[in-house]
């Protein structure tokens, strides 16, 4: 029972993508935990913020919804990074959409904050570049396998 086509071997994850994913795991995990804690303890935290910061009116319900939204966005980012760890393009799309939603939330609440925009857009760009590299390697490997299969016939 011989097969004419050879299976495509799995590509190793590039070091740069591994490095970015580890940073992404750390970043999204910490912020997910932060927003989860804010969601669970919204009564105490909103009271402290109202008393000492007095930036704007933070009722307990507003702070709860803000924390829940932040948790969902950063958890989706975590899922995106996890899928990128498995070298799937869907993870890049999920991460990018989550970052855009986060920046949109931040602009609506706090206003324009250039450092966050620069950091998030840099991460999106770096993930995109590393995925283009993986895609190119995968395409080259596939082409080499088809050439060797054709040459063997």
C-alpha positions in Angstrom: 0.0 0.0 0.0 2.1 2.9 -1.2 1.0 6.5 -1.3 1.9 8.9 -4.2 1.7 12.0 -2.0 4.0 12.5 1.0 2.5 14.2 4.0 3.7 17.7 4.8 5.8 17.6 7.9 4.9 20.0 10.7 6.8 23.2 10.7 8.7 24.2 13.8 7.5 27.5 15.3 10.1 30.2 14.7 11.9 31.6 17.7 10.5 35.1 17.1 6.9 33.9 17.1 7.6 31.9 20.3 9.1 35.0 21.9 6.1 37.1 20.9 3.6 34.5 22.1 5.3 34.3 25.5 5.1 38.1 25.9 1.5 38.0 24.6 0.6 35.2 27.1 2.0 37.2 30.0 0.4 40.5 28.9 -3.1 39.1 28.3 -3.0 36.8 31.4 -2.1 39.7 33.7 -4.7 42.0 32.3 -7.4 39.3 32.3 -6.7 38.6 35.9 -6.7 42.4 36.7 -10.1 42.9 35.0 -11.5 39.7 36.5 -10.5 41.0 40.0 -12.1 44.3 39.2 -15.3 42.5 38.1 -15.4 40.3 41.2 -14.6 43.1 43.6 -16.3 46.0 41.8 -18.0 47.3 45.0 -14.9 48.0 46.9 -12.7 49.1 44.0 -15.3 51.5 42.6 -15.7 53.0 46.1 -12.0 53.6 46.5 -11.7 55.1 43.0 -14.7 57.4 43.6 -13.3 58.6 46.9 -9.6 59.2 46.1 -9.4 59.7 42.3 -12.6 61.5 41.5 -11.9 61.3 37.8 -15.5 60.8 36.8 -18.5 59.1 38.3 -17.8 55.4 38.6 -20.9 53.8 40.0 -20.6 50.1 41.0 -22.5 49.0 37.9 -20.5 51.0 35.5 -17.3 49.7 37.0 -18.6 46.1 36.8 -19.5 46.5 33.1 -16.2 48.1 32.4 -14.3 45.3 34.1 -16.4 42.6 32.4 -15.8 44.2 29.0 -12.0 44.5 29.7 -11.9 40.8 30.8 -13.7 39.6 27.7 -11.4 41.6 25.4 -8.2 40.4 27.1 -9.5 36.8 27.4 -10.2 36.9 23.6 -6.7 38.2 23.1 -5.4 35.3 25.2 -7.3 32.9 23.0 -5.8 34.6 19.9 -2.3 34.3 21.3 -3.0 30.6 22.1 -4.1 30.0 18.5 -1.0 31.9 17.2 1.1 29.6 19.4 -0.4 26.8 17.4 0.5 28.7 14.3 -3.1 29.4 13.1 -4.0 32.5 11.3 -7.4 32.7 13.1 -5.5 33.6 16.3 -4.0 36.6 14.5 -7.4 37.8 13.5 -8.9 37.3 16.9 -5.9 39.1 18.6 -6.1 42.0 16.1 -9.9 42.5 16.5 -9.5 42.3 20.3 -6.7 44.9 20.3 -8.8 47.2 18.1 -11.8 46.8 20.4 -9.6 47.5 23.5 -8.2 50.7 21.9 -11.7 51.8 20.9 -12.8 51.3 24.5 -9.8 53.2 25.8 -10.4 56.1 23.4 -14.1 56.3 24.4 -13.3 56.3 28.2 -9.9 58.0 28.6 -9.3 59.7 25.3 -6.4 59.3 22.9 -3.4 57.6 24.6 -0.4 57.2 22.1 1.7 54.7 24.1 -1.1 52.1 24.1 -1.7 52.7 20.4 2.0 52.3 19.6 2.4 49.2 21.7 -0.7 47.4 20.3 0.0 48.3 16.7 3.6 47.2 17.1 2.5 43.8 18.4 0.0 43.4 15.6 2.7 44.3 13.1 5.2 41.9 14.6 2.7 39.0 14.7 1.8 39.7 11.1 5.5 39.7 10.0 6.2 36.4 11.8 3.0 34.8 10.3 4.1 35.9 6.9 7.4 34.2 7.5 5.7 31.0 8.6 3.4 31.1 5.6 6.3 31.6 3.2 8.2 28.7 4.8 5.1 26.4 4.6 4.6 27.3 0.9 8.2 26.7 0.1 8.2 23.3 1.9 5.0 22.3 0.1 6.5 23.3 -3.3 9.7 21.3 -2.6 7.6 18.2 -1.6 5.6 18.4 -4.8 8.7 18.8 -6.9 10.3 15.7 -5.3 7.1 13.7 -5.7 6.9 14.7 -9.4 10.7 14.0 -9.9 10.3 10.5 -8.3 7.6 9.5 -10.8 
